[in-house]
Amino acid sequence: MDVADGHLSNWRIQEAYFPDYTPVLDLLYPLSHVYQAAEAVAVDVDDCWRLCKPWIAWIWQGRLEVLIAAPD
């Protein structure tokens, strides 16, 4: 298993040198990004968490296509 953040160069290294390993994204990496995005547009902390909760669930479930298409 190879654990990395979302930087493209990490995945290229994994593909080149560890092709038999299962790549795994560090969960805190995308969660911190969706929290920062919610924080940037939210009017207060409650609004931030209202935005974040479905995004976090979609990341956990691997439903990135839903997250990317989300209007909020």
SEPA-307592 format. One record per atom (N, C-alpha, C): atom name; x, y, z. Coordinates in nm, 3 decimals, m for minus. Layout:
N
- CA X Y Z
...
***
This chain:
72
- N 0.084 m0.117 0.000
- CA 0.000 0.000 0.000
- C 0.089 0.123 0.000
- N 0.047 0.223 m0.075
- CA 0.119 0.349 m0.086
- C 0.024 0.461 m0.046
- N 0.054 0.534 0.060
- CA m0.032 0.643 0.106
- C 0.032 0.775 0.065
- N m0.049 0.862 0.003
- CA 0.004 0.990 m0.044
- C m0.106 1.095 m0.041
- N m0.061 1.220 m0.055
- CA m0.160 1.326 m0.071
- C m0.199 1.331 m0.219
- N m0.270 1.432 m0.260
- CA m0.321 1.436 m0.395
- C m0.227 1.489 m0.501
- N m0.103 1.516 m0.467
- CA m0.010 1.573 m0.565
- C 0.019 1.472 m0.675
- N 0.007 1.517 m0.799
- CA 0.023 1.430 m0.915
- C 0.159 1.360 m0.919
- N 0.264 1.428 m0.876
- CA 0.397 1.365 m0.882
- C 0.405 1.242 m0.791
- N 0.334 1.242 m0.681
- CA 0.333 1.125 m0.592
- C 0.274 1.003 m0.662
- N 0.166 1.027 m0.738
- CA 0.103 0.915 m0.808
- C 0.190 0.866 m0.924
- N 0.263 0.955 m0.986
- CA 0.354 0.914 m1.093
- C 0.467 0.827 m1.038
- N 0.518 0.864 m0.921
- CA 0.622 0.783 m0.856
- C 0.566 0.646 m0.822
- N 0.445 0.644 m0.769
- CA 0.381 0.518 m0.733
- C 0.367 0.429 m0.856
- N 0.318 0.486 m0.965
- CA 0.299 0.409 m1.088
- C 0.432 0.358 m1.144
- N 0.536 0.441 m1.137
- CA 0.665 0.404 m1.195
- C 0.742 0.302 m1.111
- N 0.742 0.319 m0.979
- CA 0.828 0.238 m0.894
- C 0.754 0.133 m0.810
- N 0.624 0.153 m0.790
- CA 0.547 0.061 m0.706
- C 0.415 0.024 m0.773
- N 0.419 m0.026 m0.896
- CA 0.295 m0.052 m0.969
- C 0.206 m0.160 m0.906
- N 0.264 m0.246 m0.825
- CA 0.185 m0.352 m0.763
- C 0.123 m0.308 m0.631
- N 0.159 m0.191 m0.583
- CA 0.102 m0.139 m0.458
- C m0.036 m0.081 m0.485
- N m0.119 m0.082 m0.386
- CA m0.251 m0.019 m0.395
- C m0.237 0.125 m0.347
- N m0.262 0.223 m0.436
- CA m0.250 0.362 m0.394
- C m0.369 0.402 m0.307
- N m0.341 0.477 m0.201
- CA m0.443 0.522 m0.108
- C m0.423 0.670 m0.084
- N m0.532 0.747 m0.097
- CA m0.525 0.890 m0.071
- C m0.539 0.914 0.078
- N m0.452 0.993 0.134
- CA m0.461 1.034 0.274
- C m0.592 1.110 0.291
- N m0.684 1.060 0.371
- CA m0.817 1.117 0.384
- C m0.816 1.261 0.436
- N m0.722 1.294 0.521
- CA m0.718 1.429 0.575
- C m0.687 1.533 0.468
- N m0.621 1.493 0.364
- CA m0.586 1.587 0.257
- C m0.711 1.644 0.189
- N m0.799 1.561 0.133
- CA m0.918 1.619 0.070
- C m1.014 1.682 0.171
- N m1.021 1.626 0.291
- CA m1.111 1.685 0.392
- C m1.069 1.826 0.428
- N m0.940 1.849 0.440
- CA m0.894 1.984 0.474
- C m0.925 2.081 0.361
- N m0.920 2.034 0.238
- CA m0.950 2.121 0.125
- C m1.099 2.156 0.117
- N m1.186 2.060 0.139
- CA m1.329 2.093 0.134
- C m1.368 2.182 0.252
- N m1.303 2.163 0.366
- CA m1.332 2.251 0.479
- C m1.288 2.394 0.447
- N m1.171 2.410 0.388
- CA m1.123 2.543 0.351
- C m1.215 2.608 0.248
- N m1.266 2.528 0.155
- CA m1.358 2.582 0.054
- C m1.488 2.628 0.120
- N m1.540 2.547 0.211
- CA m1.663 2.585 0.281
- C m1.640 2.708 0.367
- N m1.528 2.712 0.434
- CA m1.495 2.826 0.519
- C m1.485 2.956 0.438
- N m1.439 2.946 0.315
- CA m1.422 3.064 0.230
- C m1.555 3.124 0.188
- N m1.658 3.043 0.176
- CA m1.787 3.094 0.128
- C m1.895 3.101 0.235
- N m1.871 3.040 0.350
- CA m1.973 3.036 0.456
- C m1.984 3.170 0.527
- N m2.104 3.196 0.576
- CA m2.126 3.321 0.649
- C m2.090 3.308 0.797
- N m2.091 3.183 0.848
- CA m2.054 3.158 0.987
- C m2.016 3.011 1.003
- N m1.983 2.971 1.124
- CA m1.937 2.833 1.149
- C m2.048 2.732 1.119
- N m2.170 2.762 1.157
- CA m2.281 2.669 1.129
- C m2.300 2.649 0.979
- N m2.291 2.756 0.904
- CA m2.303 2.747 0.759
- C m2.188 2.667 0.700
- N m2.069 2.685 0.755
- CA m1.951 2.610 0.710
- C m1.975 2.460 0.725
- N m2.023 2.418 0.842
- CA m2.047 2.276 0.864
- C m2.165 2.225 0.783
- N m2.266 2.310 0.758
- CA m2.378 2.270 0.673
- C m2.327 2.235 0.533
- N m2.237 2.317 0.482
- CA m2.178 2.291 0.351
- C m2.087 2.168 0.353
- N m2.007 2.158 0.457
- CA m1.903 2.055 0.466
- C m1.957 1.913 0.483
- N m2.062 1.897 0.560
- CA m2.107 1.762 0.595
- C m2.136 1.674 0.474
- N m2.212 1.719 0.375
- CA m2.232 1.629 0.260
- C m2.103 1.608 0.181
- N m2.020 1.712 0.171
- CA m1.894 1.697 0.098
- C m1.806 1.591 0.161
- N m1.796 1.594 0.294
- CA m1.715 1.495 0.367
- C m1.771 1.355 0.345
- N m1.904 1.342 0.351
- CA m1.967 1.211 0.329
- C m1.937 1.159 0.190
- N m1.945 1.246 0.090
- CA m1.918 1.203 m0.048
- C m1.773 1.160 m0.065
- N m1.681 1.229 m0.001
- CA m1.540 1.188 m0.008
- C m1.524 1.052 0.057
- N m1.580 1.034 0.174
- CA m1.571 0.907 0.246
- C m1.627 0.792 0.163
- N m1.736 0.819 0.092
- CA m1.803 0.717 0.011
- C m1.738 0.699 m0.126
- N m1.640 0.783 m0.159
- CA m1.575 0.773 m0.289
- C m1.660 0.828 m0.403
- N m1.757 0.912 m0.370
- CA m1.850 0.968 m0.470
- C m1.799 1.105 m0.517
- N m1.682 1.106 m0.571
- CA m1.620 1.233 m0.612
- C m1.694 1.301 m0.725
- N m1.759 1.223 m0.811
- CA m1.834 1.283 m0.921
- C m1.950 1.367 m0.866
- N m2.009 1.324 m0.755
- CA m2.117 1.401 m0.691
- C m2.061 1.528 m0.630
- N m1.947 1.517 m0.565
- CA m1.883 1.632 m0.503
- C m1.846 1.737 m0.608
- N m1.788 1.694 m0.717
- CA m1.746 1.787 m0.822
- C m1.867 1.857 m0.885
- N m1.978 1.786 m0.897
- CA m2.098 1.842 m0.960
- C m2.185 1.922 m0.864
- N m2.153 1.921 m0.735
- CA m2.237 1.990 m0.635
- C m2.244 2.139 m0.662
- N m2.367 2.194 m0.658
- CA m2.382 2.337 m0.685
- C m2.335 2.428 m0.570
- N m2.338 2.376 m0.448
- CA m2.298 2.458 m0.331
- C m2.150 2.454 m0.310
***
